[in-house]
Structure formats: C-alpha cells, structure tokens
Amino acid sequence: MPGWKYAFSLTRDAVKAATPPGTVRLIEHGTTQQPDGRYVDDLIRFPVPTSDPADPLNWAPWRKISCLTIICLYAFVCNFISASIAPALPIWNLSFPQDPRLFDDLMRFVALNILLLGLGNIFWVPLANIFGRRPVLVISALILFVATACGTIISNFNQVLAIRILQGLGSSVSETVAVAIVGDMFFVHERGSRMAFFTASLAGGSVVGGIAGGYISTRLGWFAIFKVNAALSGVVFLSAVFLVPETIYERDSPCLPIQRNLPRASRYFPRTPAPYLSLGSLPSTMQMTLPSRFLGSVTIDPMGPTLTWYQTSSSSDLSSSVPSSIPSSCSPTPARRQSKRTRSSRATIFTGLRYRRYTYLRSLTFGMYRGKVLHQFTKPWTTLRLPATWIVMLQYGGLVGSVAVISSVGPQILSLPPYEWGQNSGLLFVGALVGIVCGGAYTSFLADHRLKELAKNQDYGFGEPESRVPIMLPSLAVATGGLLVFGFCAQYPGPHQWVGLEFAYGMVAFALTQVPSIWFSYLVDSYAQLASDCFVMVCILRGVIPFAWTFFVSQWIAKDGFLIPFGSFTVIMGVFSLLIVPLIWAGKRMRIATARYVVGNQM
C-alpha cells in the first residue's frame, strides 16, 4: 500500500488524476448535447444512491428538511443551555447570600459542562456506530431533558454542578452524531451549505443563550434558567423521537460508478493509460471514481492480486473494456439528465431488486446492531493517524476556547465600572450574533459554489474535499485578531470601549460559524463512515482546551490583567490557524498517503 514517501514522490499530474477516498467525479464534461450542437457539463450526484426508499439519499425533501431542522434545533438548544448560565454567574451571591462563592468556583459551572460536551463522545459515538444514530440521539436528548428538569428543584452549589455535568453529557452528541446525520442525508455538492446552516445553529445557541440568560436570571430568578431550558430540551426530545429516522445505511454494491457511452469524451480528453482496478484489494468499491478520459478502457479483475486504484497499467491495457456483466445502471446519473421518475426516487435501479415502502411508522423503528464492540470503541483513536484530524482538533478547540473565555469574562467586565450594565451585560452577545449571521451567509454561499466551480475547471471533473478549505483563511485571521482586540479593550476600559468588545466577539463568532462547517464537511467527504470517529477526537480537544482556558483564566487575569492572557491566546490561535497551510498545499497527497487507514475502517 502507498505511504508518505510514495505520495510525495508523485508528479502533479499523477496526483491530479489519483482518486483516493474523498475524491469523487462531480462533473461529467461534455455529455449533454444542446439543440445548437454544443456539449455542456453535467453534475453527478455522489454518493451513488441505491433504489431503496430507506436510503437517506432517496428520502423525500420534507423528511430531509424536517430531520435537518430537528438536528439544528438540538444543536441550538444544547449550546443555549450551556451558555445561558454564564451571564447569571455574577448574581449568584445576590441570589444565594447563604452560600457565597468566589467567581473561580462559579466558573466550574461553565468549565465542567464544556469538558463533558467533549469527553462524552468517547462513549456516544461508538454506541452510535454499533446500535445506530437514532437511539443514541434519543437517549442523549432524554438525559439532557431529565437533568435539566431536575435542575428546577435543586438548591445548592454541588447539586447545580452535578446537573451541569449531566447536561454536558446529554449535549455532547450535538457535535458528533448530529453532524454525521447531516452528512448521511445529503450529496457531496450539497453538504457545504447544509453544514453551514447546522454550524450557524450550533454557534447561535451559545449567543442567544448568553443574551437571554442574564434577563431570565435577574427578572425571573436564578433557577428560572433551568425551567426555560427544561421546556426547550423537552421539545427537542419529542422532536427527535418522532422526526429523526435512522440514517446509517449500507449501500455497498458490486459495481463501480462508471459511466459509459460518452460520445464526445475524446474531444475533451486525450487518450491516456487506464488504471487497472483490483476489486479484490478494495474493501469498498464505492470509494472508486474514474476520470471520463479513462471510461470505456478499464480492466476489472475480480481476483486482482496486487494492483489498486493508485497504480496505472501500461498503455497496452487500453484495448481492454468493461465486461458486460457490470450493469450500466451502476453509473451515477447526471443530475440534469435524470427523468422525472429517477429524480423523485434519486436511486440507481438494479434489475430484480425490490424494496419495502419506507413509511413514517417504519422510520420510527429501532433495533440496528452492527457488532464489533471492541473495534468500535478503539477505532476513534486510530484516526489520530490522519493529519486532518489534528488540524481540526486544534483549530476548532481553539475557537471554542476563545468563545468560552469571552462569554465567561465579558459579562463580568460589563457588569463593573465604567459600564455597569447589570442585567444587560448579556448584550455583549449581540456582536457575536451579527458575526454568526455573517459567517453563516458567507459559508452557505461560497462552500458548495467553490467546490462545483473548481470541479468544472478540473480536467477530470473531480470534486476534492480541499476545494472548500482556502475560504477559511480570512476567517481564521479575523478570529485571531479578534482575541487581541478583546484583550486591548478589556485592559483599557473606557465609556465607549464596549464597542470594541462587541466587535471583537463578533470577529471570533464569524470564524466559529464558518471553520467547523468547512472542516466537518471535509471530514465527512474525505473519510466517509470514519468521519464520526474523527469527530470523537475533535470533540475531546474541543472540550479540553475550553475547559483549561476557562478554568484558569480568572486567576490569570487577576494576576496579570487582560492583555497578557488574551495576547497568549492570540499567539496560540495564530499557530493553530497556520496549520491549514500544509493541507491546502498537499492535502490530496496526505489523503493518498493515509488511504490505507481509511478504506480498511469503513465499518
């Protein structure tokens, strides 16, 4: 199998023509003839769906939209619950004079909740891979609801701390299993915009919770926060039970996504050596794509002993052709050329196969069991061999840590002179809300558009996961600068410095919406079913970094002021941001080098 030395020894043309996991043929050049004689490109839907109506790719639009809406609502509520308590921390001693606490102690309500948001996935994701995503989502939502409802009847610090830990455990699925559900339902060219909507909901929950938490606690009482959160989590639980079906679907088939009978292909592409495909050496043939200039000249050897997708045969193999035993319906149908019936089912039809109707009652069933328990619990740790996992871990953890620190420290700053905003200190989050809206719109417009445009301009029509990555560069730079701006404005307060605090928070929130959206799509596109295991490691560090930063930041600020801590956070975030450069430069080579880790772990 190829490794790092092999991957970085390839020529640029060889890398461009390679099809490691994650590279798909998104555009078919010159396949549709217009009345004026011109040939135009067609968009290919990938993954290739089956004809089973239970396949999430074939679901009716209403089912996909309702499921996406509930998943986004779940992410919103989880982060609303996590953040809503932060503006209420300064008034704890006023509400409970019999149990006064230092602010450092109260910060544990935030820090431990964030920590469990990440660490809970060590258990949730393997369970989701074994028993399905639906039961894990429902059980976690139930834990969140019960824990929050219990918070309405508790009365002391330690009980609140225990409830916050359980809330973090019930919320942790919102950034792993929920992301995988979004990836299961949509095609590659749709994931960027859908993921932008999801991450905007994820970030928006923190902001709206931060704004609302201060008003709820000061006007209705400190524990009224738990009453509001219990109502929201109850709605999420019922919605998950009745509107979120199982999305894990095994769609492996004995065919390759090859499209034949392309009359004008030779006009666009020269005749070149064809790759020799060995089905016997590939765990999942659906990971394979071929450039159109190779179509009609591919040799398939069911017992091929050594050659795989990354090797090419000599030009003498060009005379071989696709065996007639491979049905032509195995080809992905271009989106623009599908018949009305095909578009409605979004399925590839295999002769002789019949599937049960996918009714609403059937969508509510449980009962999946995939086995391999030990393998599923150890598999997330093997994703540390993938460079992208480390980059996402550090960048996402740094961004969440930045937001956690600002959301914890900011309301305290605005409640003190010269601002003295009191119950209005939660208005700091308005700046973040503006940043989230801008970041969501920016990502939704650019992510999928850039992927399709680059595929159109690429000789083979390949869609590459790295196509979306460069649009994160401005966001990472803005977020890094936002931390420094916040530190300066907090260090040198003045009557109008709150504007700088708001603007700085908006800068960080802008990146918090876009960066995870692009990275989540990248992991799903590159690693398929292994992506949920990558999310485990991402969320572990997403919990550890914010926990460490929020746990120690108040003591650090008390000792050195605001500028040194936030200047340090700026340097750390800047280093994390620069990790994107190697992936932009050689991301596909990295996927070639690590392909053996991906194709062997798709269960």
N, C-alpha and C positions, 0 to 999 in steps of 0.2 A: 504493500500500500504506500502511496506517496506520503512524504513528510515535509518538514520545513525546507530542507535542502532542495528537494525536488521542486517544491512550489516556487521558490525564489530563483530557481535556475531557468524557469520557463521564459520564453520570449513574450513580449507584449501581445503579439498576435495569438500565441498559444493560450495565454490567459484569457484573452477576449473570447476565444472560441470554446473554452472549457465550460462544463456545466456541472459544477459541484452543487451539493444541496443548497437551495436558496436561489439559484439561477434558473429562471423559467423563461420559456418563449412567450412573450407577452404580445408581440406584434408580428403578424404574418405579412411580409412585404408583397405587394402587388398581386393579390389573389382575387380581387373583385374587379370585374371589368365594368366600367361605366358606359352609358349609351354613346358617349363621344369617343370611345375606344381607349380611354385612359384606364390604367390599373391603379387601384388605391389599396391602402393598407387595411388590415382587419385586426381588431382587438381580440385576443384569445383569453378566455376565462380559465384561470388556474387557481386552485387545484381542479383537476378534471372530476366533475361530479358523476355519481352513478345514476341509475334510473330509479333508485329507491326514494320514494317521497319522504322517508325518515332522514335522509341525508340532509344535514343542516344547510348545505349549499342550495338545496332544492326547496326549502321552506317558502311558503307564501310570504309576500312582503309584510303583511300585517303581523305575522308571527315573528319575523326578524326584528321589526321595529319595536314591538311590544317587549321582546326579550332584551333588546339593547337598551330600551328605556328603563326597564327594571334594574338592569345591571348598573346603569349610570346613576339611578336613584340610590341604589345600595352603596355605591362608592361615595356619593354625595353625603348620605346620612352618616356613614361611618366616620368621615372626616369632620362633619358637622359636630358629631358627638365628641370626637377627640379634641377639637379646638374650642368648643363653646365654654369650657371651664376656665380657659386661660384669662379672659377679662374679669372673671369673678374672683380670682386669687387675691387681689388687693383688698377685697372687702370681707375676707374670711374672719379676721379678728373683730370686725364690727358686728358680723352676724353671730359669731360664737365667742363672746368675751370670756366664757368659762373655759375655753380650750384654745388659748392664743398660740399661734405658731409663727416661726420665722419664715420668711419668704423662701428660703432654701428648702425647708421642709415641704412647703406647698408646691414647689416645683416638681416634686415627685409625682404629683397627680398627672402632670404632662409627660415627664420623662419615662416613667414605667409604662404608661399607656402606649407611648411610641415604641418602646422596646418590644412589647408583646405584639404590636402590629407587625413587626418583622419576624420575630422568633416563632410565632405561632404557625408560620408556614412550613416549618420543619416537619410538622405533623399533617397539616391540612393538605398540602399538595400531593404527597404520596398516597394519602387516603383517597383523594380525588382521582388519581391515576388508577387506583385499584377498584373503587366502588362507583366511580363516575362523578362528574362535576355537580350534578343536580343535588344529590343527597348531602354533599359537603356544604354546598351553598345554603341549603335549607337549614341544616343543623347549626351552622355558624350564625345565621341570621336569628335563629331561635335563642342561642346563647346570648347574643347581643341584646335581644329584647328582654329576656328574663333578668339578666344582670342589671340592665338599665331600670326596669320596673322595680327591682329590689332597692335601687338607689333612692327611691321616693320615700322609703320608710326607715332609712338608717339615720344615725345621729352623731357619729363621731369620726375622727380623723382616720383611724385604722380601717373602719368599715368602708369609708369612701375610697381609700387606697385599694382595698381588695376589689371593689366594684370596678374601679378604673382598670385594673389588671384584666379582669374578665371581659370588660368592654374591648380592650385591645385584642384579646384572643378571638372574640367574636367578629371583630372588624378586619382581621388580618387577611381573610380570603379576598377582600375587595381589591387587592393589588396583585393577585396571582391568578387564582381560579377565574375570577371575573374577567381578567384580561384574556385568558385562554378561551373563554366562551366567545368573546368578541372575535377573536381570530378564527374560531371554528366556523362561524356563520357567514363570513364574507370572503370574496375572492381577493387575490393579491392586489389588484388595482383598486380595490375599494377600502382596504384596511386603513390607509393613512388618514382619510377624513373621518371614518368611524372611530378610530382610536383617538383622534383629536377631540371629538365630542366626549369620549369617555374620560380622558385625562382632564378636560376642562371641568367636568362634573366632579372629578376627584379633587382637583385644586379648589374648585368653587365651594365645596363643602367646608373646607377649612376657613375660607374667607367669610362666608355667610355666618358660620358658627361663631367666628370671632366677633363679628358685628353684633349678632343677636345675644350672645352670652352675657354681655355686660348689662344690657337693658332688662333681660329676663331676671337676672340675679338681684338687681337693685330695686326693681319695681314689684316683682312677684315673690322674692325670697330666694335664698341661695339654692335650696333644693328643688325649686321650680324648674331648674335646668333639667333635672332628671325626669320630671313629668313630661316636659316637651319632648325630650329625647326618647322617652318610652313610647310616646304616641308615634313618632316618626319611625322608630325601629319596628313597631308592630305592623305598620303599613308595609314596610319592606319585607318582613317575614311572610305575611299573607300573599303579597305580590309574587315572591319567589316560589311559594308553594303552587300557585295557580297559573303562573305565566312564564316560568323559565323551564323549558324541557331539557332533557339530556342532550349535550352537543358532541360528546365523544362519538365518533363514527369511524369504523374501519373501512376504508374504501380502496384497499389494495386490490389490484386486478392483474390478470396475466398479460396485459397489453401495455405497450409503450405509447405515450402521447405523440404519435407520429401522424402527420398529415400528408397525404399523398395527392397525386394528380394535380400538381401545381403547374399549369401550362406556361406561365411566364417566368418561372423561377430563374431560368438560365439568363434572362435579360438582366437580372439584378445581381446575380452572384456568379463568379467564375467556378469552374469545375475544380474541386479540391479533394484531397484524400478524405475518405469517410471513416468515422470512428467505428471500431469493431466492438460491439456490445456483447458483454457476457452476462446473461441473466442469472446464471448460477452464482456469480460472485456479488450480486446486489441484493441486500435484504429487502428492499422495496423499489421495484422498478418505476413506481410513480415519481421517484425523485429525478427521473431522467427527462431531459429535453434535448432536442436536436435543432441546430440551425437549418433553415429551409434549404440551404445550398447542399446539405447532405441528404435531403429527403429523396427517397427512391433509390438510394445507393447504400443501404445499410444492411449489414450482415448480422443476423441474430442467431447465436449458437446457444441453445438451452443448456448445454453441458460445457460451455466455455471454461477452460481451466484457469486461465491467468489474466486475460485482458479485461479491463473495465473501462468506465466512462472517461477516465483521464488519459487513456492511451489511444493512439491513432494507428491504423494499419497503413501499409504501403499503398501506393496508388493502384496496385494491381487488384485491390479489393473492390474497385469501383464497379466492376462488372456484376457484382452480386446484387441481389434485390431482396425486398421484403417478402417473406413467404406468404402465400395466400391464406395460410391458416390464421394469420393475425387479422381480425376483422377491421374493416376500415372505420367502423363506428368507434374504435378506440381513440380516434383523433379528437382533440378538443375542437368544438365547433366555434368558428369565429363569431363573436357576439353580434356583428352587424348582419350576418348572413343567416342567422337562425330563423327557422319557420316560427309561426305563432305558437304552435303546439310545443316545439322544442324550448322556446323561451319561457313558456309557462311552467314547464317542468324543470328546466335547467339541468337536463340529465343527458347522459350518454346512454343510448339504448343498446342493450345486449340481447340478442335473439334467444328466446326460450326462458328468460328470467321473468318471474312475476313477483311483485312485492305487495304486501298488505297496505291497505289505506292507512295513512297517517292521520288519525282523528285526534280531536282535542283530548279525549279521555286517554288515548294511548300515550300522548305526550306527557301525561302526569305520572306515569309509572316509574317505579324504582326497580332495583334488582340486578344491576350490572355487577359483574365480578370478573376482574381480569387476572387475578392471581399475582404470582411473583412478588410476594410481600417484601422480602428482604431486599430484592433488587430495586423495588420502587423507593424504599427508604434510603438506599445508598446512592441511587442514581443522581440526585441533585448535586452531590459533592463531586461527581465526575465532571460536571460542567465547568469546573474551575480550570479545566484544560483548554477551554475556549477563550481566546483573548477578549472577545466582545463582552463576555460575562463580567470580567474585571472592570472594563471601561464603564459599562452601565452601572455596576455596583457603586463605583466611586463617584461618578457624576450624579446619579440620582440620589445617593446617600448624602452627598454634599449639598445638593439643592434642598432636600427635605430638612436637613440640619439647619440650613440658613433660614428657611421659613420658620422652623420651630423656635429658633433663637429669637428672631424678630417678633414673632407673635407672642412670645412669653415676656420679653423685655419691653417691647414697645408700649403696651397698655400701661405698664408701671411708670414709664417715663412720662407719658401724657397725663397721668393722674397726679403728678407732682408739679411744683412751681418750675418754670413760669407758666405752664399750660393749665394745670388744674382742671382737666376736662371731666373728671369724676366718672359718672356713668356713661359719658360719651367717649371714653377712651377707646372703646371698640371701633370707633370710626376710623382708626388707623387702617383698618382692613379695607376701607373703600379704595385706597390706592391699589391694593392687591387685586381687588375685584376688577378694576379697569385693566390691569396688566393681564389678568386671566382672559378677559374677553378679547383683548387684542391678540394675545398669544394663540388662543383657540382659532380665531378667524384666520390669522396668518398661516397656521399649520394646516387647517382644513383646506385652504385654497391651494397651497403650494405642494403639499406632500404627494398626493396622487398625481397631480398635474406634472410635476417634475419626473416622476417615475415613468409615466407614459411618454412624455416628450423625449427623454433620453433613450427609451426603447425604440421609438420611431427613428431616431437618428443613428441607432446602432445597426451595423451591417446584418447581424443575426436576428434583430428584433428582441433581444434578451432584456428582461427586466431584472435588474440587480438590486439586492437589498441596500447596497451602498449608495444608490441613487438619491435617496432622501437625506442621507447623513449630513452633507455640507450645509443644508439650510439651518442646522443647529448652531453654526459658528457665531452668527450675530447674537443669538440668544444667550449663549454661554458667556460671551464677552459682556453683554449687558448685565447679566446676573452677577458676575464677578465684580463689576464696577458698582453695582447696587449695594453690595455689602460695605464697600469702602465709603460710599456716600452716607449710608446709615450711621456708620461709626463716627464720621466727622460731625454730622448733625446732632447726634446724641451727646458727643463730647462737648460741643459748644452750643448749648441751648440758647434760644432767643425767642422773641414773640412770634416770629414767622418761620422758625426752623422746622415747625411741624410739616410744612410743605415739603421740605427735603426728606423727612421721614416717610411721608406718604409716597413720594416719588420713588424713593429707594426700595420700598416694599413692593411697589408695582414693577420695578425692574426685575426683582428676583422672581415674582409671581409670573411674569411673562415667560421666563425660561422654564418654570415649573410646569407650565401647561404644555409647552412645545417639546422639551427634551425627552420626557418619558414617553410621550406619544410616538415620536420617531423611533426611540430605542425599543419600545415594546413591539412596534411593527417590525423592526429589524430582527428581533429575536424570533418572532413567530415566522417570518418569511425565511430566515436562514436555517432554523433548527426544527421547524415543524412541531411534532409532538414533544420533542425535548425542550421546547421553549418554556413550558410550565415549570420544569426543573430548574432552568436558568432563573426564573422569577423567584424561586426559593432563595437562592444565594443573593440575588439583588435585594430582596426584602430583608434578609438578615442584616446586611450592612446598612440598608435604609432605616433599620431600627437602631442599630448600634451607634452610628455616627450622630443622629439627632439626640439619642439618649446621652451620649458622652458630652455633647456640646451644651445641652440644656441643663445637665446635672451640675456642671462645673462653672457655667458662665456667670452666675450671680456672684460667686466668690471671686472670680477673676476680675469682674467689673468693679467690685468693692475694693479690690487691691490696686488695680492699675487704671481704672477708668474705662471708658468705652472704646477709645481709639486703638489701643494695643490689641485687645481681644478681637475686634472686628477687622483690624488690619491683618491679624494672623489668619482669620477665617478667609479673608480675601486671597491671601497667598495660597492657602490650601485649595480653595476652589479654582484658582487660576491653574495650578498644577493639574488638578483633575480635568479641567477643560482642555488642556493641551494634549491629553491622551487621545483625543479624537483625530489628531493629525495622522498618526500611523495607520489608522483604519481607513481614512479617506485615501491615503496613498497606496495601501496594499491590502485592503480589506478582502478582496476576492482571492488573493494569494493565501491569506490566512485561512479562508474557508476551504481552499484546496488542501492546504497542509493538515487541517483538522477534520477533513471529511470522514475519515475512518471512525472518528469518535461519534459522528452524528448518525451515519447510516446504520450503525450497529446498535443504536439505542432508541429506536423509534417505537418501542412498545411501552 
